[in-house]
Amino acid sequence: MFDTTGKIKQLQTQMRSKEGEKKRAYLTLEELRQLPENTNTYKTVGKVFILEPKSVLLNEQEQKFNESESAIASMQTSKEYLEKQLGEVENNIRELLQQDPGARQILSMTVQ
């Protein structure tokens, strides 16, 4: 149960990160689309700016946006699966506690 909860929290953190990447790519795309075709555009590589055609930068940002969307969808599916597993584990623990009164004593000793 603790392992599954940890995995869910980790997925949520990764999803927030991907959401940020997706938003940055979207905003960059919107700004690039407003520029005229003959505008000089630059790509950052570390501390260096490299002259790139607008179309190349648009393609890169669209690719980042699409990759982020697919990663988020995949993570959402994994999260739903883990939440289902967590629910099953909780139900199994409840059943165990209802069937065996001795298990309650053991559980109460480990919780305190």
Disulfide bonds with the S-S distance in Angstrom:
none
